[in-house]
Amino acid sequence: MNKKSISNASNDGPLAGIRVLDMSRILAGPTCTQLLGDYGADVIKVEKPGNGDDTRNWGPPFLKNKDGQDTNESGYFLASNRNKRSLSLDISDKENVAIIKTLLEDCDVFIENFKVGSLKKYGLDYQSLSKDFPKLIYCSITGYGQNGPNSHKAGYDLIAQGYGGLMSITGSPKEEPVKVGVAVADLLCGLYACTAILAALNHRKESKTGQQIDIALVDAQIASLVNMGTNYLLSKKDPDRVGNEHANIVPYQVFEVQDGHLNIAIGNDDQFKKFCAIINRLDLSEKEKFSTNIMRVANRSELIPILKQELIKHEKGYLVNEMEKMKVPGGPINKLSEVFKSNQVSARGMKIEMENKNSEKGFIELIGNPVKFSKTPVSYRHPPPKSGEHTNEILNELSLKRKNNESK
């Protein structure tokens, strides 16, 4: 699905009927709630009056209006805020807190990323709300979690990547530690939050009770260390930064070729033999010191320079075609312009268009959801909203609900 009319899609998602009150901002929380919205949940995004979510101004680039002028909707904001309705409220006002609590009567999930303890003074902390809403699933996202010596500190993706060890293993050994090109700590935290909320919703079916979910950027980052973290726990040796190389597989890295660069990802010894045949160096696979992956890892410093000398002789297209024929894993390193023009992206619906009457073109292009359900497809119903765009709509719904209750 990639038509502009996609924003009018019906909601047959697996979370249709679930309502989420979203008091998160920046990226981790909004990533989580955008996923829940894609799966069919009704997400109400509470934003501070005025500019709203901080990321609205994190540009350029910005969405342009029909006059070709920049709006306050940055690419950063647009990336993680579709399928939400925006409600503008100042929670320092007691009447607005009362509105939030009234909304929670019909909500299944409450998600926030305020500093630990910040919402207590408004009566919007878990302990306060759980008394009146025992079925509520309350998800708290922070930098370091609800407890521990660092729990009082603010959380940012860069800091989490550094504190959680990821930067120590990313980059060239001759250069400074490097962060990942996107805010991966935020993204992973949002994904963990989403799966935790789904698990809590399932638990509530039997228990009839909600619970608090405590998730931290740093915890999510540490969890993402996977094999590198476990390698350390086994060896008690801090791994070196190896750039694009793999700690446990050789060859598995970027190589320069005659007309650019190429990824080579040799996963087993049979693939290495085939690869050696492609570059006319079968003798390498026949040498004992390169014959198995264990031996190739041990003799990495000798093998890699040889492969570099051989690969620079070949063109990218030839190598990609031959590797595909021989079922040897590898592929090009695409620029984003190449990614979004690819037939694969089109076939998988990974670039979508959503109607947006306020934009210069009448629609906006966004990245699609990667999940493909066979019976309950994701839907793209609401483009990323303007700050407070749905305030009157939501308050009118609330007023109508009150009138209906009073008439009963």
C-alpha positions as CSV (number, residue, x, y, z in Angstrom):
1,M,0.0,0.0,0.0
2,N,1.6,3.3,-1.1
3,K,-1.2,5.4,-2.4
4,K,-2.1,8.9,-1.0
5,S,-5.6,7.5,0.0
6,I,-3.9,5.2,2.4
7,S,-4.7,7.6,5.3
8,N,-8.3,6.7,4.9
9,A,-7.6,3.0,5.4
10,S,-10.0,1.0,7.6
11,N,-8.8,-0.3,10.9
12,D,-8.8,-4.0,11.0
13,G,-5.6,-4.2,13.1
14,P,-5.0,-6.6,16.0
15,L,-5.2,-3.7,18.5
16,A,-8.4,-2.2,17.3
17,G,-10.4,-1.2,20.4
18,I,-7.3,-0.5,22.5
19,R,-6.8,3.1,23.5
20,V,-3.4,4.5,24.5
21,L,-2.8,7.8,26.3
22,D,0.7,8.9,25.2
23,M,2.5,11.4,27.4
24,S,5.9,10.6,25.9
25,R,8.0,12.7,23.5
26,I,11.3,12.6,21.6
27,L,11.8,9.1,20.1
28,A,11.7,6.0,22.4
29,G,8.1,6.5,23.6
30,P,6.8,7.8,20.2
31,T,8.4,4.8,18.4
32,C,6.4,2.5,20.7
33,T,3.1,4.3,20.4
34,Q,3.4,4.6,16.6
35,L,3.8,0.9,16.5
36,L,0.7,0.4,18.7
37,G,-1.1,2.9,16.4
38,D,-0.1,1.0,13.3
39,Y,-1.5,-2.2,14.9
40,G,-4.8,-0.5,15.3
41,A,-4.7,1.2,18.7
42,D,-6.3,4.7,19.2
43,V,-3.4,6.7,20.4
44,I,-4.0,10.1,22.0
45,K,-0.7,12.1,22.1
46,V,-0.7,14.7,24.9
47,E,1.5,17.7,24.0
48,K,2.4,20.8,25.9
49,P,0.6,23.9,24.5
50,G,2.6,25.8,21.9
51,N,5.4,23.9,20.1
52,G,4.4,20.5,21.5
53,D,6.8,17.6,21.2
54,D,10.4,18.9,21.3
55,T,11.3,17.0,18.1
56,R,8.9,19.1,16.0
57,N,11.7,21.7,15.8
58,W,14.6,19.2,15.3
59,G,15.4,20.2,11.8
60,P,15.9,21.0,9.0
61,P,14.4,19.4,7.0
62,F,10.9,20.4,7.7
63,L,7.6,19.6,6.0
64,K,6.6,22.5,3.7
65,N,3.1,23.9,3.6
66,K,1.2,24.8,0.4
67,D,3.1,28.2,0.2
68,G,6.4,26.4,0.2
69,Q,7.2,27.6,3.7
70,D,8.7,25.4,6.5
71,T,6.2,24.2,9.1
72,N,7.2,23.2,12.6
73,E,7.0,19.5,11.6
74,S,10.5,18.2,11.2
75,G,11.5,15.0,9.5
76,Y,12.5,13.7,12.9
77,F,9.0,14.3,14.3
78,L,7.2,12.9,11.2
79,A,9.3,9.6,11.5
80,S,7.5,8.4,14.6
81,N,4.2,10.1,15.1
82,R,1.7,8.8,12.6
83,N,-1.6,7.1,13.7
84,K,-1.9,9.5,16.6
85,R,-4.3,12.3,17.6
86,S,-2.7,15.3,19.2
87,L,-4.3,16.8,22.4
88,S,-2.8,20.1,23.7
89,L,-2.9,20.2,27.5
90,D,-0.8,21.9,30.2
91,I,-0.6,19.4,33.1
92,S,0.3,22.1,35.6
93,D,-3.3,23.1,35.4
94,K,-5.5,21.0,37.8
95,E,-8.4,21.1,35.4
96,N,-6.3,19.6,32.7
97,V,-5.1,16.8,35.0
98,A,-8.8,16.1,35.7
99,I,-9.3,15.8,31.9
100,I,-6.4,13.3,31.7
101,K,-7.9,11.2,34.5
102,T,-11.3,11.3,32.7
103,L,-9.7,10.1,29.5
104,L,-8.0,7.3,31.4
105,E,-11.4,5.8,32.2
106,D,-11.5,4.6,28.6
107,C,-7.7,3.9,28.2
108,D,-5.9,0.6,28.4
109,V,-2.4,2.0,28.3
110,F,-0.6,5.1,29.7
111,I,2.9,5.7,28.5
112,E,5.3,8.5,29.8
113,N,9.0,9.4,29.7
114,F,9.2,12.0,32.4
115,K,12.1,12.0,34.9
116,V,11.6,9.6,37.8
117,G,9.1,11.0,40.3
118,S,8.2,14.0,38.1
119,L,4.5,13.0,37.7
120,K,3.8,12.3,41.3
121,K,3.1,16.0,42.2
122,Y,0.3,15.9,39.6
123,G,-1.2,12.6,40.8
124,L,-0.2,11.0,37.5
125,D,2.3,8.5,38.8
126,Y,1.6,4.8,38.8
127,Q,0.9,4.5,42.5
128,S,-1.7,7.2,42.3
129,L,-3.4,6.1,39.1
130,S,-3.4,2.4,39.8
131,K,-5.8,3.0,42.8
132,D,-8.5,4.4,40.5
133,F,-7.5,2.5,37.4
134,P,-6.4,-1.0,38.5
135,K,-6.6,-2.4,35.0
136,L,-4.3,0.3,33.6
137,I,-1.0,-0.7,32.0
138,Y,1.4,2.1,32.9
139,C,4.7,2.2,30.9
140,S,7.5,4.4,32.2
141,I,10.5,5.0,29.9
142,T,13.6,6.7,31.5
143,G,17.3,6.9,30.9
144,Y,18.4,4.6,33.7
145,G,15.2,3.1,35.2
146,Q,13.1,3.7,38.3
147,N,15.8,2.6,40.7
148,G,19.6,2.4,40.9
149,P,22.2,5.1,41.6
150,N,21.7,6.8,38.2
151,S,17.9,6.8,38.2
152,H,17.7,10.5,38.8
153,K,19.7,11.3,35.6
154,A,18.1,12.3,32.3
155,G,18.5,9.9,29.4
156,Y,19.7,10.7,25.9
157,D,20.5,8.2,23.1
158,L,24.1,9.3,22.8
159,I,24.7,8.9,26.5
160,A,23.0,5.5,26.6
161,Q,25.1,4.3,23.6
162,G,28.2,5.4,25.5
163,Y,27.2,4.2,29.0
164,G,25.9,0.9,27.7
165,G,29.1,-0.1,25.9
166,L,28.0,0.1,22.3
167,M,30.3,3.0,21.4
168,S,33.3,1.1,22.8
169,I,32.8,-1.5,20.1
170,T,31.8,0.7,17.2
171,G,34.2,2.4,14.9
172,S,37.8,2.0,13.7
173,P,40.5,1.1,16.2
174,K,42.5,4.1,15.1
175,E,39.7,6.6,15.6
176,E,37.5,7.8,18.4
177,P,34.5,5.7,19.5
178,V,31.5,6.1,17.2
179,K,27.8,6.2,17.8
180,V,25.4,4.3,15.5
181,G,24.0,6.5,12.7
182,V,20.5,6.5,14.1
183,A,19.3,6.8,17.7
184,V,19.4,3.0,18.2
185,A,19.1,3.1,22.0
186,D,15.9,5.0,21.7
187,L,14.6,2.8,18.9
188,L,15.4,-0.5,20.8
189,C,13.9,0.9,24.0
190,G,10.7,1.7,22.1
191,L,10.5,-1.8,20.6
192,Y,11.0,-3.4,24.0
193,A,8.3,-1.1,25.4
194,C,5.9,-2.1,22.7
195,T,6.5,-5.9,23.2
196,A,6.2,-5.4,27.0
197,I,2.9,-3.6,26.6
198,L,1.5,-6.4,24.4
199,A,2.6,-8.9,27.0
200,A,0.9,-6.9,29.7
201,L,-2.3,-6.7,27.7
202,N,-2.3,-10.4,27.3
203,H,-1.7,-11.0,31.1
204,R,-4.6,-8.6,31.8
205,K,-7.0,-10.9,30.0
206,E,-6.6,-13.5,32.7
207,S,-5.7,-11.5,35.8
208,K,-8.0,-8.5,35.1
209,T,-5.3,-6.3,36.5
210,G,-2.8,-3.9,34.9
211,Q,0.8,-3.3,36.0
212,Q,3.7,-0.9,35.7
213,I,6.4,-1.4,33.0
214,D,9.8,0.1,33.9
215,I,12.1,0.3,30.9
216,A,15.4,2.2,30.6
217,L,17.4,3.3,27.6
218,V,20.6,2.1,29.1
219,D,19.1,-1.4,29.9
220,A,17.8,-1.7,26.4
221,Q,21.3,-0.7,25.1
222,I,23.0,-3.3,27.3
223,A,20.6,-6.0,26.1
224,S,21.5,-5.1,22.5
225,L,25.1,-6.1,23.1
226,V,24.0,-9.7,22.5
227,N,27.0,-11.8,21.4
228,M,29.6,-9.1,22.1
229,G,28.3,-8.8,25.7
230,T,28.3,-12.5,26.1
231,N,31.8,-12.8,24.6
232,Y,33.0,-10.5,27.3
233,L,31.2,-12.4,30.1
234,L,32.9,-15.6,28.9
235,S,36.4,-14.2,28.3
236,K,36.4,-11.2,30.7
237,K,38.3,-9.4,27.9
238,D,37.2,-6.0,26.6
239,P,36.8,-6.3,22.8
240,D,38.6,-4.0,20.5
241,R,36.9,-1.8,18.0
242,V,37.3,-3.6,14.7
243,G,35.4,-1.2,12.3
244,N,33.3,-3.1,9.9
245,E,34.8,-6.5,10.8
246,H,33.0,-9.2,12.7
247,A,34.4,-10.4,16.0
248,N,33.5,-14.1,15.4
249,I,33.3,-14.5,11.6
250,V,35.9,-14.0,8.8
251,P,35.5,-12.6,6.2
252,Y,32.5,-10.6,7.2
253,Q,33.1,-6.9,6.5
254,V,33.3,-4.1,3.9
255,F,35.8,-4.5,1.1
256,E,36.8,-1.9,-1.5
257,V,36.3,-3.0,-5.1
258,Q,37.3,-1.5,-8.4
259,D,34.2,0.8,-8.6
260,G,33.2,1.3,-4.9
261,H,32.6,-0.9,-1.9
262,L,30.9,-4.2,-1.2
263,N,29.7,-6.2,1.8
264,I,30.9,-9.7,2.1
265,A,29.3,-11.9,4.7
266,I,30.8,-15.4,4.7
267,G,28.9,-17.5,7.2
268,N,30.5,-21.0,6.8
269,D,33.4,-22.8,5.2
270,D,31.6,-24.0,2.1
271,Q,30.7,-20.4,1.3
272,F,34.3,-19.4,1.7
273,K,35.4,-22.1,-0.8
274,K,32.8,-20.7,-3.3
275,F,34.0,-17.2,-2.7
276,C,37.6,-18.1,-3.3
277,A,36.6,-19.7,-6.6
278,I,34.8,-16.5,-7.7
279,I,38.0,-14.4,-7.1
280,N,40.2,-17.1,-8.6
281,R,41.9,-17.9,-5.4
282,L,40.9,-21.5,-4.5
283,D,44.3,-22.0,-3.0
284,L,43.3,-19.8,0.0
285,S,40.5,-22.2,1.0
286,E,42.9,-25.1,0.7
287,K,45.4,-23.7,3.1
288,E,44.9,-25.2,6.6
289,K,45.2,-21.7,8.3
290,F,42.2,-20.4,6.3
291,S,40.2,-23.7,5.8
292,T,37.8,-23.2,8.8
293,N,36.2,-20.1,10.3
294,I,38.0,-20.7,13.6
295,M,41.3,-20.7,11.7
296,R,40.3,-17.7,9.7
297,V,39.5,-15.7,12.8
298,A,42.9,-16.7,14.3
299,N,44.7,-15.7,11.1
300,R,42.5,-12.7,10.3
301,S,45.5,-10.3,10.1
302,E,47.1,-12.4,7.3
303,L,44.0,-13.3,5.3
304,I,42.2,-9.9,5.1
305,P,45.1,-8.0,3.4
306,I,45.2,-10.8,0.7
307,L,41.5,-10.5,0.1
308,K,41.7,-6.8,-0.2
309,Q,44.4,-7.1,-2.9
310,E,42.2,-9.6,-4.8
311,L,38.9,-7.8,-4.5
312,I,40.2,-4.4,-5.8
313,K,40.7,-6.1,-9.1
314,H,37.0,-6.8,-9.6
315,E,33.9,-4.6,-10.3
316,K,31.0,-4.5,-7.9
317,G,28.4,-5.8,-10.5
318,Y,30.5,-8.8,-11.4
319,L,31.0,-9.8,-7.8
320,V,27.4,-9.3,-6.8
321,N,26.1,-11.4,-9.7
322,E,28.6,-14.2,-9.2
323,M,28.0,-14.3,-5.5
324,E,24.3,-14.5,-6.0
325,K,24.7,-17.4,-8.5
326,M,26.9,-19.3,-6.0
327,K,24.7,-18.4,-3.0
328,V,27.5,-16.5,-1.3
329,P,26.1,-13.8,1.0
330,G,27.0,-10.2,0.1
331,G,25.6,-7.1,-1.4
332,P,26.0,-3.4,-2.2
333,I,26.1,-0.6,0.2
334,N,23.3,1.6,-0.9
335,K,22.8,5.3,-0.4
336,L,19.4,6.3,0.9
337,S,18.5,7.5,-2.6
338,E,19.2,4.0,-3.9
339,V,17.3,2.4,-1.0
340,F,14.0,4.2,-1.6
341,K,14.2,3.8,-5.3
342,S,14.7,0.0,-5.1
343,N,12.1,-2.5,-6.4
344,Q,12.4,-4.3,-3.1
345,V,11.2,-1.3,-1.1
346,S,8.3,-0.9,-3.5
347,A,7.4,-4.6,-3.3
348,R,7.4,-4.6,0.5
349,G,5.6,-1.3,1.0
350,M,8.4,0.3,2.9
351,K,7.8,3.7,1.5
352,I,4.3,5.0,1.9
353,E,2.4,8.2,1.1
354,M,-0.1,9.7,3.5
355,E,-2.6,12.4,2.7
356,N,-1.7,15.7,4.4
357,K,-3.9,18.6,3.2
358,N,-1.6,21.2,4.8
359,S,1.6,20.0,3.0
360,E,3.0,21.4,-0.2
361,K,2.2,18.3,-2.2
362,G,-1.0,17.3,-0.4
363,F,0.8,14.2,0.9
364,I,3.9,13.2,2.8
365,E,6.2,10.3,2.2
366,L,7.0,8.1,5.2
367,I,8.7,4.8,6.0
368,G,6.3,1.9,6.2
369,N,5.8,-0.6,9.0
370,P,7.9,-3.7,8.4
371,V,5.4,-6.1,9.9
372,K,3.1,-8.0,7.4
373,F,0.1,-9.6,9.1
374,S,-1.8,-12.1,7.0
375,K,-5.2,-11.4,8.6
376,T,-4.9,-8.2,10.6
377,P,-2.9,-5.8,8.4
378,V,-1.4,-2.6,9.8
379,S,-3.2,0.5,8.7
380,Y,-2.1,4.1,8.2
381,R,-5.1,6.1,9.3
382,H,-3.8,9.4,10.6
383,P,-0.7,11.4,9.3
384,P,1.5,12.8,11.9
385,P,-0.6,15.5,13.5
386,K,-0.1,19.3,14.0
387,S,0.4,20.1,17.7
388,G,-3.0,20.1,19.3
389,E,-4.8,19.3,16.0
390,H,-7.4,17.1,17.6
391,T,-7.9,18.9,20.9
392,N,-11.4,20.0,20.2
393,E,-12.3,16.6,18.7
394,I,-11.1,14.7,21.8
395,L,-12.7,17.2,24.2
396,N,-16.0,17.0,22.3
397,E,-15.9,13.2,22.6
398,L,-15.3,13.6,26.3
399,S,-18.2,16.0,26.7
400,L,-20.5,13.7,24.7
401,K,-19.5,10.8,27.0
402,R,-20.4,12.8,30.1
403,K,-23.8,13.7,28.7
404,N,-24.5,10.1,27.9
405,N,-23.5,9.1,31.4
406,E,-25.7,11.7,32.9
407,S,-28.7,10.7,30.8
408,K,-28.5,7.1,32.0
